[in-house]
């Protein structure tokens, strides 16, 4: 059964409808679906494959895998062994005893290389040994491996992009190559499980409309994340959290702080994270004369980082549906963010407050306005918190994904 472009690009709530309730018998018959009793939940063997155990993608997979295991499913992970360091190793070691299919580390390079042939062979061997019902690839590399290995045990192949190959700019060599690969591999995909309406639309625009099952299940947060975060005594005016690389726009934040200084306003900031730009960003702050206004604290758990500043700034050039925004919004933290990716889906009626990506002037103006009117900023934060509580729960994310798996398996 194929879905038309119009069906795929319906508003997100209607796309979620098949995941949250049973359809009437007449509707099931019209869609050639089996009776409701044939769709009764059963325990599934689910294998998640991803590359880097870092950032929001890793957080998403951990939450989903744990939620699936808690619901009685046999779950396993295959994760890159080259990245993540001791922090990822510790997290995976803690999770492994709860996963019936275990955790496997396999070397996966960020870019495609000759070494991928070894990764494909090792992943195929692991899949053959486990015989999963569901192969769920996350990000460009994880999904490529899922769809390149031979199908085992009639398992369905599931793809969640998390941005992945869709973040490359038009006209770039890498972007053209990865999009061509996506077009080839979409024919080996049984379920496209997008984490935001934005990514679903981007996929259609850049890759083409999938000719198989498509569902949108948004990222979600748990009840514990709605607890307030106590601001530290040494908190800076701003805090920004994420992987230190160009797409996250930390250079734009530093340039905005420099512009504010030139206008006579000194604004302090904490940048929490690690990544390929960890040396260049302090150098940029030094060159622009604001090194004493910016502290770099390395990777920190999100809530620990939030306590280091009074306003969260998300200056990204591109995003999918960022967990850092969901987590901060749940905790009631005021946010200044770029108008990119799925962030407007989080902000809802407040999305007109978001600013153009890549503009240090727009960011400087938004920061100044936020500091000048903290009461307005507080009201906006309360509205976004209420929306996240209503629309972005971890339970809905786990249940929605499982329902989509079952729908794909029946086909």
Sine and cosine of phi, psi and omega as CSV:
sin_phi,cos_phi,sin_psi,cos_psi,sin_omega,cos_omega
0.00,0.00,0.83,-0.56,-0.05,-1.00
-0.97,-0.22,0.47,-0.89,0.02,-1.00
-0.93,-0.36,0.71,-0.70,-0.02,-1.00
-0.96,0.26,0.33,-0.95,0.06,-1.00
-0.83,0.56,-0.60,0.80,0.01,-1.00
-0.89,0.45,-0.62,0.78,0.02,-1.00
-0.92,0.39,-0.64,0.77,-0.05,-1.00
-0.91,0.42,-0.59,0.81,-0.13,-0.99
-0.99,-0.15,0.36,0.93,0.15,-0.99
-0.89,0.46,0.36,-0.93,0.07,-1.00
-0.81,0.58,0.50,-0.87,-0.11,-0.99
-0.82,0.57,-0.70,0.72,-0.03,-1.00
-0.83,0.55,-0.65,0.76,-0.02,-1.00
-0.95,0.31,-0.45,0.89,0.07,-1.00
-0.94,0.33,-0.47,0.88,-0.01,-1.00
-0.99,0.14,-0.30,0.96,-0.11,-0.99
-0.81,0.59,-0.70,0.72,-0.02,-1.00
-0.90,0.44,-0.26,0.96,-0.06,-1.00
-1.00,-0.04,-0.25,0.97,-0.17,-0.99
-0.91,-0.42,0.04,1.00,0.03,-1.00
-0.23,-0.97,0.38,-0.92,-0.01,-1.00
-0.98,0.20,0.61,-0.79,0.08,-1.00
-1.00,0.07,0.36,-0.93,0.00,-1.00
-0.90,0.44,0.45,-0.89,0.00,-1.00
-0.82,0.57,-0.63,0.78,-0.02,-1.00
-0.90,0.44,-0.64,0.77,0.01,-1.00
-0.92,0.40,-0.61,0.79,0.02,-1.00
-0.92,0.40,-0.65,0.76,-0.01,-1.00
-0.90,0.43,-0.66,0.75,0.00,-1.00
-0.89,0.45,-0.51,0.86,-0.01,-1.00
-1.00,-0.02,0.14,0.99,-0.02,-1.00
0.86,0.51,0.58,0.81,0.01,-1.00
-1.00,-0.05,0.43,-0.90,0.05,-1.00
-0.95,0.32,0.29,-0.96,0.04,-1.00
-0.85,0.52,0.32,-0.95,-0.07,-1.00
-0.84,0.54,-0.62,0.79,-0.06,-1.00
-0.93,0.37,-0.34,0.94,0.05,-1.00
-0.97,0.23,-0.26,0.96,-0.01,-1.00
-0.99,-0.15,0.26,0.97,-0.02,-1.00
-0.86,0.51,0.68,-0.74,-0.03,-1.00
-0.85,0.53,0.62,-0.79,0.12,-0.99
-0.69,-0.72,0.33,-0.94,0.01,-1.00
-0.94,0.35,0.76,-0.65,-0.02,-1.00
-0.93,-0.36,0.46,-0.89,0.17,-0.99
-0.98,-0.19,0.92,-0.40,-0.17,-0.99
-0.86,-0.52,0.79,-0.61,0.01,-1.00
-0.87,-0.50,0.88,-0.47,0.04,-1.00
-0.99,-0.12,0.72,-0.70,0.01,-1.00
-0.81,-0.58,0.79,-0.61,0.02,-1.00
-0.54,-0.84,0.25,-0.97,0.04,-1.00
-1.00,-0.01,-1.00,-0.07,-0.21,-0.98
-0.96,0.27,0.81,-0.59,0.12,-0.99
-0.99,0.16,0.91,0.42,-0.06,-1.00
-0.61,-0.79,0.41,-0.91,0.23,-0.97
0.92,0.40,-0.32,-0.95,-0.10,-1.00
-0.91,0.41,-0.56,0.83,0.02,-1.00
-0.88,0.48,-0.72,0.70,0.01,-1.00
-0.89,0.46,-0.70,0.71,0.03,-1.00
-0.84,0.54,-0.71,0.71,0.00,-1.00
-0.86,0.51,-0.75,0.66,-0.05,-1.00
-0.90,0.43,-0.65,0.76,0.03,-1.00
-0.87,0.49,-0.72,0.70,-0.01,-1.00
-0.89,0.45,-0.69,0.72,-0.02,-1.00
-0.92,0.40,-0.73,0.68,-0.03,-1.00
-0.87,0.48,-0.70,0.71,0.00,-1.00
-0.91,0.42,-0.66,0.75,0.02,-1.00
-0.90,0.44,-0.63,0.78,0.03,-1.00
-0.92,0.39,-0.67,0.75,0.02,-1.00
-0.89,0.45,-0.64,0.77,0.01,-1.00
-0.90,0.44,-0.40,0.92,0.02,-1.00
-1.00,-0.03,0.20,0.98,0.13,-0.99
1.00,-0.03,0.19,0.98,0.01,-1.00
-1.00,-0.03,0.48,-0.88,0.06,-1.00
-1.00,0.04,0.89,-0.45,-0.17,-0.99
-0.83,-0.56,0.56,-0.83,0.09,-1.00
-0.59,-0.81,0.30,-0.96,0.02,-1.00
-0.80,-0.60,0.60,-0.80,0.26,-0.96
-0.85,-0.53,0.86,-0.51,-0.18,-0.98
-0.73,-0.68,0.50,-0.86,0.06,-1.00
-0.85,0.53,0.61,-0.79,0.02,-1.00
-0.99,-0.16,-0.07,1.00,-0.10,-1.00
-1.00,-0.05,-0.27,0.96,-0.08,-1.00
-0.80,-0.60,0.20,-0.98,0.06,-1.00
0.98,-0.18,-0.55,0.84,0.05,-1.00
0.88,0.47,-0.32,-0.95,-0.05,-1.00
-0.87,0.49,-0.51,0.86,-0.03,-1.00
-0.90,0.44,-0.75,0.66,0.01,-1.00
-0.91,0.41,-0.63,0.77,0.00,-1.00
-0.87,0.50,-0.64,0.77,0.01,-1.00
-0.92,0.40,-0.69,0.72,0.00,-1.00
-0.89,0.46,-0.70,0.72,-0.02,-1.00
-0.93,0.38,-0.60,0.80,0.03,-1.00
-0.90,0.43,-0.59,0.81,0.02,-1.00
-0.94,0.34,-0.59,0.81,-0.05,-1.00
-0.98,0.18,-0.54,0.84,-0.16,-0.99
-0.77,0.63,-0.69,0.72,-0.02,-1.00
-0.88,0.48,-0.34,0.94,-0.01,-1.00
-1.00,0.02,-0.13,0.99,-0.07,-1.00
-0.96,-0.29,0.90,-0.43,-0.08,-1.00
-0.89,0.46,-0.48,0.88,0.00,-1.00
-0.99,-0.11,0.04,1.00,0.15,-0.99
0.97,0.26,-0.09,-1.00,0.01,-1.00
-0.82,-0.57,0.79,-0.61,0.02,-1.00
-0.88,-0.48,0.74,-0.67,0.07,-1.00
-0.97,-0.24,0.80,-0.59,-0.01,-1.00
-0.74,-0.68,0.69,-0.72,0.00,-1.00
-0.92,0.40,0.85,-0.53,0.04,-1.00
-0.72,-0.69,0.87,-0.49,0.05,-1.00
-0.97,0.24,0.41,-0.91,0.00,-1.00
-0.91,0.42,-0.75,0.66,0.04,-1.00
-1.00,-0.04,0.38,-0.93,0.07,-1.00
-0.91,0.42,0.69,-0.73,-0.01,-1.00
-0.45,-0.89,0.09,-1.00,0.01,-1.00
-0.88,0.47,-0.41,0.91,-0.01,-1.00
-0.93,0.37,-0.28,0.96,0.00,-1.00
-0.91,0.41,-0.42,0.91,0.02,-1.00
-0.89,0.46,-0.60,0.80,0.06,-1.00
-0.92,0.40,-0.68,0.74,0.01,-1.00
-0.88,0.47,-0.68,0.73,0.01,-1.00
-0.87,0.50,-0.69,0.72,-0.02,-1.00
-0.90,0.44,-0.70,0.72,-0.03,-1.00
-0.93,0.36,-0.65,0.76,0.02,-1.00
-0.91,0.41,-0.67,0.74,0.02,-1.00
-0.88,0.48,-0.63,0.77,0.01,-1.00
-0.90,0.43,-0.68,0.73,0.00,-1.00
-0.91,0.42,-0.68,0.73,0.03,-1.00
-0.88,0.47,-0.69,0.73,0.02,-1.00
-0.88,0.48,-0.58,0.81,-0.01,-1.00
-0.96,0.30,-0.56,0.83,-0.11,-0.99
-1.00,-0.02,-0.48,0.87,-0.02,-1.00
0.85,0.53,0.82,0.57,-0.06,-1.00
-0.96,0.29,0.35,-0.94,0.15,-0.99
-1.00,0.08,-0.51,0.86,-0.09,-1.00
-0.77,-0.64,0.81,-0.59,0.14,-0.99
-0.94,-0.33,0.93,-0.36,-0.10,-0.99
-0.92,-0.40,0.95,-0.33,0.02,-1.00
-1.00,-0.09,0.73,-0.69,-0.03,-1.00
-0.90,-0.44,0.74,-0.67,-0.04,-1.00
0.96,0.26,0.16,-0.99,-0.10,-0.99
-0.88,0.48,-0.72,0.69,-0.08,-1.00
-0.96,0.29,-0.71,0.70,0.01,-1.00
-0.87,0.50,-0.67,0.74,-0.02,-1.00
-0.95,0.32,-0.55,0.84,0.05,-1.00
-0.89,0.46,-0.69,0.73,0.01,-1.00
-0.90,0.45,-0.68,0.73,0.01,-1.00
-0.84,0.54,-0.64,0.77,-0.13,-0.99
-1.00,-0.05,-0.20,0.98,0.04,-1.00
-1.00,0.02,-0.50,0.87,-0.02,-1.00
-0.96,0.27,0.44,-0.90,0.03,-1.00
-0.88,0.48,0.60,-0.80,0.03,-1.00
-0.90,0.43,0.71,-0.71,-0.02,-1.00
-0.87,-0.50,0.70,-0.72,0.16,-0.99
0.83,0.55,0.52,0.85,-0.03,-1.00
0.83,0.56,0.50,0.87,0.01,-1.00
-0.92,0.39,0.55,-0.83,0.12,-0.99
-0.99,0.12,0.56,-0.83,0.06,-1.00
-0.98,-0.21,0.84,-0.55,-0.07,-1.00
-0.89,-0.47,0.62,-0.79,-0.04,-1.00
-0.77,-0.64,0.82,-0.57,0.18,-0.98
-0.86,-0.50,0.90,-0.44,-0.13,-0.99
-0.94,0.35,-0.66,0.76,-0.14,-0.99
0.81,0.58,0.60,0.80,-0.09,-1.00
1.00,-0.02,-0.96,0.30,0.10,-1.00
0.73,0.69,-0.79,-0.61,-0.06,-1.00
-0.93,0.36,-0.20,0.98,-0.06,-1.00
-0.98,0.21,-0.22,0.97,-0.06,-1.00
-1.00,0.08,-0.20,0.98,0.02,-1.00
-0.93,0.36,0.66,-0.75,-0.03,-1.00
-0.94,0.35,0.45,-0.89,0.03,-1.00
-0.91,0.42,0.58,-0.81,0.04,-1.00
1.00,0.07,-0.10,0.99,0.02,-1.00
-1.00,0.08,0.51,-0.86,-0.01,-1.00
-0.88,0.47,-0.73,0.68,-0.01,-1.00
-0.89,0.46,-0.68,0.74,0.00,-1.00
-0.88,0.47,-0.69,0.72,0.02,-1.00
-0.89,0.46,-0.66,0.75,-0.02,-1.00
-0.91,0.42,-0.75,0.66,-0.06,-1.00
-0.93,0.37,-0.56,0.83,0.04,-1.00
-0.94,0.34,-0.58,0.82,0.08,-1.00
-0.90,0.44,-0.66,0.75,0.04,-1.00
-0.89,0.45,-0.65,0.76,0.03,-1.00
-0.87,0.50,-0.66,0.75,-0.01,-1.00
-0.90,0.44,-0.60,0.80,0.03,-1.00
-0.93,0.36,-0.67,0.74,-0.12,-0.99
-0.99,0.15,-0.27,0.96,-0.03,-1.00
-0.91,0.42,-0.39,0.92,0.02,-1.00
-0.97,0.26,-0.21,0.98,0.04,-1.00
-0.96,-0.29,0.44,0.90,-0.06,-1.00
-0.87,-0.50,0.79,-0.62,-0.02,-1.00
-1.00,-0.05,-0.42,0.91,-0.03,-1.00
-0.52,-0.85,0.83,-0.56,0.17,-0.99
-0.99,-0.13,0.92,-0.40,-0.06,-1.00
-0.93,-0.38,1.00,0.01,-0.08,-1.00
-0.99,0.15,0.58,-0.82,-0.05,-1.00
-1.00,-0.03,-0.06,1.00,0.08,-1.00
-0.37,-0.93,0.41,-0.91,0.09,-1.00
-0.89,0.46,-0.56,0.83,0.01,-1.00
-0.86,0.50,-0.74,0.67,-0.03,-1.00
-0.92,0.40,-0.59,0.81,0.06,-1.00
-0.87,0.50,-0.69,0.72,0.01,-1.00
-0.92,0.39,-0.66,0.75,0.02,-1.00
-0.88,0.47,-0.63,0.78,0.01,-1.00
-0.89,0.46,-0.71,0.70,0.02,-1.00
-0.88,0.47,-0.65,0.76,-0.06,-1.00
-0.94,0.35,-0.68,0.73,-0.14,-0.99
-1.00,-0.09,-0.49,0.87,-0.07,-1.00
-0.94,-0.35,-0.67,0.74,-0.07,-1.00
0.79,-0.61,0.35,-0.94,-0.03,-1.00
-0.94,0.33,0.83,-0.56,0.05,-1.00
-0.87,0.50,0.57,-0.82,0.02,-1.00
-0.97,-0.25,0.49,0.87,0.03,-1.00
-0.60,-0.80,-0.22,-0.97,-0.12,-0.99
-0.92,0.40,0.73,-0.69,0.00,-1.00
-0.78,-0.62,0.77,-0.64,0.10,-1.00
-0.65,-0.76,0.52,-0.85,0.10,-0.99
-0.93,-0.36,0.86,-0.51,0.10,-1.00
-0.78,-0.63,0.93,-0.36,-0.12,-0.99
-0.95,0.30,0.46,-0.89,0.15,-0.99
-0.85,0.52,0.45,-0.89,-0.02,-1.00
-0.60,-0.80,0.30,-0.95,0.01,-1.00
-0.84,-0.55,0.37,-0.93,-0.04,-1.00
-1.00,-0.04,0.19,-0.98,-0.07,-1.00
-0.87,0.50,-0.58,0.81,-0.04,-1.00
-0.87,0.49,-0.43,0.90,-0.06,-1.00
-0.98,0.19,-0.08,1.00,0.08,-1.00
-1.00,0.05,-0.04,1.00,0.08,-1.00
-0.93,0.37,0.67,-0.75,0.00,-1.00
-0.89,0.46,0.44,-0.90,0.07,-1.00
-0.96,-0.26,0.82,-0.57,0.03,-1.00
-0.98,0.20,0.83,-0.55,0.00,-1.00
-0.95,0.30,0.72,-0.70,0.00,-1.00
-0.94,0.33,0.41,-0.91,0.00,-1.00
-0.89,0.46,-0.51,0.86,-0.02,-1.00
-0.99,-0.13,0.36,0.93,-0.05,-1.00
-0.88,0.47,0.61,-0.79,0.09,-1.00
-1.00,0.06,0.13,-0.99,0.02,-1.00
-0.87,0.49,-0.64,0.77,-0.10,-0.99
-0.79,-0.61,0.39,-0.92,0.18,-0.98
-0.65,-0.76,0.60,-0.80,0.04,-1.00
-0.70,-0.71,0.69,-0.72,-0.19,-0.98
-0.76,-0.65,0.72,-0.70,0.09,-1.00
0.41,-0.91,0.02,-1.00,0.03,-1.00
-0.94,0.34,0.71,-0.70,-0.06,-1.00
-0.99,0.14,1.00,0.08,0.07,-1.00
-0.52,-0.86,0.29,-0.96,-0.20,-0.98
-0.80,0.60,-0.64,0.77,-0.09,-1.00
-0.90,0.43,-0.36,0.93,-0.03,-1.00
-0.99,0.11,-0.19,0.98,0.17,-0.99
0.96,0.29,0.41,0.91,0.02,-1.00
-0.91,0.43,-0.49,0.87,0.07,-1.00
-0.90,0.44,-0.57,0.82,0.04,-1.00
-0.91,0.42,-0.65,0.76,0.04,-1.00
-0.89,0.46,-0.71,0.71,-0.01,-1.00
-0.89,0.46,-0.66,0.75,0.04,-1.00
-0.91,0.42,-0.58,0.81,0.05,-1.00
-0.91,0.41,-0.65,0.76,0.03,-1.00
-0.90,0.44,-0.62,0.79,0.04,-1.00
-0.91,0.42,-0.64,0.77,0.03,-1.00
-0.91,0.42,-0.64,0.77,0.05,-1.00
-0.90,0.44,-0.63,0.78,0.03,-1.00
-0.89,0.45,-0.66,0.75,0.01,-1.00
-0.89,0.45,-0.49,0.87,0.01,-1.00
-1.00,0.10,0.01,1.00,0.05,-1.00
0.99,-0.13,0.22,0.98,-0.04,-1.00
-0.88,-0.47,0.86,-0.51,0.02,-1.00
-0.99,-0.10,0.89,-0.46,-0.01,-1.00
-0.84,-0.54,0.77,-0.64,-0.01,-1.00
-0.99,-0.12,0.44,-0.90,-0.04,-1.00
-0.52,-0.85,0.52,-0.85,0.15,-0.99
-0.92,-0.40,0.75,-0.66,0.07,-1.00
-0.91,-0.41,0.89,-0.45,-0.05,-1.00
-0.93,-0.36,0.84,-0.54,0.02,-1.00
0.42,-0.91,0.11,-0.99,0.03,-1.00
-0.65,-0.76,0.28,-0.96,0.01,-1.00
0.41,-0.91,-0.12,-0.99,-0.11,-0.99
-0.90,0.44,-0.37,0.93,-0.02,-1.00
-0.99,-0.16,0.33,0.95,-0.09,-1.00
-0.91,0.42,-0.39,0.92,0.05,-1.00
-1.00,-0.01,-0.61,0.79,-0.08,-1.00
-0.94,0.35,-0.59,0.81,-0.08,-1.00
-0.92,0.39,-0.73,0.69,0.10,-0.99
-0.87,0.50,-0.57,0.82,0.05,-1.00
-0.90,0.44,-0.63,0.77,0.04,-1.00
-0.90,0.43,-0.68,0.73,0.03,-1.00
-0.88,0.47,-0.64,0.77,0.03,-1.00
-0.91,0.42,-0.71,0.71,-0.05,-1.00
-0.91,0.42,-0.55,0.83,-0.01,-1.00
-1.00,0.03,0.04,1.00,0.10,-0.99
0.98,0.22,0.44,0.90,-0.01,-1.00
-0.80,-0.59,0.38,0.92,-0.03,-1.00
-0.85,0.53,-0.51,0.86,-0.02,-1.00
-0.98,0.18,-0.12,0.99,0.00,-1.00
-0.98,-0.18,-0.18,0.98,-0.10,-1.00
-0.83,-0.56,0.81,-0.58,0.10,-1.00
-0.92,-0.38,0.68,-0.73,0.02,-1.00
-0.96,-0.28,0.86,-0.50,-0.14,-0.99
-0.92,-0.40,0.13,0.99,-0.01,-1.00
0.94,0.34,-0.18,-0.98,0.00,-1.00
-0.91,0.41,0.68,-0.73,0.08,-1.00
-0.65,-0.76,0.56,-0.83,0.19,-0.98
-0.81,0.58,0.58,-0.81,-0.15,-0.99
-0.80,0.60,-0.75,0.66,-0.07,-1.00
-0.93,0.37,-0.54,0.84,0.10,-0.99
-0.90,0.43,-0.66,0.75,0.02,-1.00
-0.92,0.40,-0.66,0.75,-0.01,-1.00
-0.84,0.54,-0.57,0.82,-0.03,-1.00
-0.93,0.36,-0.23,0.97,-0.06,-1.00
-1.00,0.04,-0.05,1.00,0.02,-1.00
-0.51,-0.86,0.28,-0.96,-0.06,-1.00
-0.99,-0.11,-0.37,0.93,0.03,-1.00
-0.72,-0.69,0.75,-0.66,0.07,-1.00
-1.00,0.08,0.75,-0.66,0.07,-1.00
-0.92,-0.39,0.78,-0.62,0.02,-1.00
-0.86,-0.50,1.00,-0.01,-0.12,-0.99
-1.00,-0.04,0.43,0.90,-0.17,-0.99
-0.86,0.50,0.53,-0.84,0.14,-0.99
-1.00,0.06,-0.42,0.91,0.02,-1.00
-0.42,-0.91,0.53,-0.85,0.04,-1.00
-0.46,-0.89,0.23,-0.97,0.20,-0.98
-0.98,-0.18,-0.99,-0.16,0.12,-0.99
-0.77,-0.64,1.00,0.08,-0.25,-0.97
-0.92,0.39,0.77,-0.64,0.04,-1.00
-0.90,0.44,-0.56,0.83,-0.05,-1.00
-0.87,0.50,-0.57,0.82,0.04,-1.00
-0.96,0.30,-0.69,0.73,0.04,-1.00
-0.87,0.50,-0.71,0.70,-0.05,-1.00
-0.91,0.41,-0.70,0.71,0.00,-1.00
-0.91,0.40,-0.66,0.75,0.02,-1.00
-0.89,0.46,-0.67,0.74,0.02,-1.00
-0.86,0.51,-0.63,0.78,-0.03,-1.00
-0.99,0.16,-0.01,1.00,0.04,-1.00
0.98,0.19,0.34,0.94,-0.04,-1.00
-0.99,0.13,0.74,-0.68,0.07,-1.00
-0.88,0.47,0.62,-0.79,-0.11,-0.99
-0.74,-0.67,0.72,-0.69,0.22,-0.97
-0.92,-0.40,0.86,-0.50,-0.15,-0.99
-0.62,-0.78,0.32,-0.95,0.04,-1.00
-0.98,0.21,0.46,-0.89,0.07,-1.00
-1.00,0.07,0.97,0.23,-0.03,-1.00
-0.66,-0.75,0.40,-0.92,0.14,-0.99
0.81,0.59,-0.67,-0.75,-0.03,-1.00
-1.00,0.01,0.14,0.99,-0.01,-1.00
-0.86,0.50,-0.63,0.77,0.07,-1.00
-0.87,0.49,-0.49,0.87,0.05,-1.00
-0.91,0.41,-0.53,0.85,0.04,-1.00
-0.96,0.26,-0.68,0.73,-0.08,-1.00
-0.97,0.23,-0.41,0.91,0.03,-1.00
0.83,0.56,-0.83,-0.55,-0.05,-1.00
-0.90,0.43,-0.26,0.97,0.01,-1.00
-1.00,-0.09,0.14,0.99,-0.10,-0.99
-0.92,0.38,-0.32,0.95,0.07,-1.00
-0.92,0.40,-0.20,0.98,0.03,-1.00
-0.99,0.16,-0.23,0.97,-0.03,-1.00
-0.95,0.30,0.40,-0.92,-0.15,-0.99
-0.89,-0.45,0.37,-0.93,0.02,-1.00
-0.87,0.49,0.66,-0.75,0.01,-1.00
-0.96,0.29,0.55,-0.84,0.12,-0.99
0.99,0.15,0.01,1.00,-0.03,-1.00
-0.97,-0.24,0.95,-0.30,0.01,-1.00
-0.93,0.38,-0.52,0.86,0.03,-1.00
-0.91,0.40,-0.73,0.68,0.01,-1.00
-0.88,0.48,-0.64,0.77,0.00,-1.00
-0.92,0.39,-0.67,0.74,0.02,-1.00
-0.88,0.48,-0.67,0.74,0.01,-1.00
-0.90,0.43,-0.65,0.76,-0.01,-1.00
-0.92,0.39,-0.64,0.77,0.04,-1.00
-0.90,0.44,-0.71,0.70,0.00,-1.00
-0.88,0.48,-0.68,0.73,0.01,-1.00
-0.90,0.44,-0.64,0.77,0.01,-1.00
-0.91,0.42,-0.67,0.74,0.00,-1.00
-0.94,0.34,-0.50,0.86,-0.03,-1.00
-0.98,0.21,-0.43,0.90,-0.07,-1.00
-0.72,-0.70,0.95,0.30,-0.04,-1.00
-0.89,0.45,-0.47,0.88,-0.01,-1.00
-0.93,0.38,-0.68,0.73,0.05,-1.00
-0.89,0.45,-0.64,0.77,0.01,-1.00
-0.90,0.44,-0.62,0.79,0.02,-1.00
-0.90,0.43,-0.66,0.75,0.00,-1.00
-0.90,0.43,-0.64,0.77,0.04,-1.00
-0.89,0.45,-0.70,0.71,0.00,-1.00
-0.86,0.50,-0.66,0.75,0.01,-1.00
-0.89,0.45,-0.65,0.76,0.00,-1.00
-0.91,0.41,-0.65,0.76,0.00,-1.00
-0.94,0.35,-0.62,0.78,0.06,-1.00
-0.86,0.51,-0.71,0.70,0.00,-1.00
-0.88,0.47,-0.63,0.78,0.01,-1.00
-0.92,0.40,-0.68,0.74,0.00,-1.00
-0.89,0.46,-0.66,0.75,0.02,-1.00
-0.87,0.49,-0.63,0.78,-0.06,-1.00
-0.98,0.19,-0.55,0.84,-0.25,-0.97
-0.91,-0.42,-0.24,0.97,-0.19,-0.98
-0.74,-0.68,0.92,0.39,0.00,-1.00
-0.99,-0.15,0.53,-0.85,0.01,-1.00
-0.92,0.39,-0.55,0.84,0.03,-1.00
-0.89,0.45,-0.69,0.72,0.03,-1.00
-0.90,0.44,-0.59,0.81,0.02,-1.00
-0.90,0.44,-0.73,0.68,-0.03,-1.00
-0.92,0.38,-0.73,0.68,-0.03,-1.00
-0.91,0.42,-0.64,0.77,0.02,-1.00
-0.89,0.45,-0.65,0.76,0.04,-1.00
-0.91,0.42,-0.68,0.73,0.01,-1.00
-0.90,0.44,-0.65,0.76,0.03,-1.00
-0.90,0.45,-0.62,0.78,0.03,-1.00
-0.92,0.39,-0.64,0.77,0.09,-1.00
-0.83,0.56,-0.75,0.66,-0.07,-1.00
-0.90,0.44,-0.61,0.79,0.04,-1.00
-0.89,0.45,-0.67,0.74,0.02,-1.00
-0.92,0.39,-0.62,0.79,0.00,-1.00
-0.91,0.42,-0.58,0.81,0.00,-1.00
-0.94,0.34,-0.33,0.94,-0.01,-1.00
-1.00,0.03,0.00,0.00,0.00,0.00
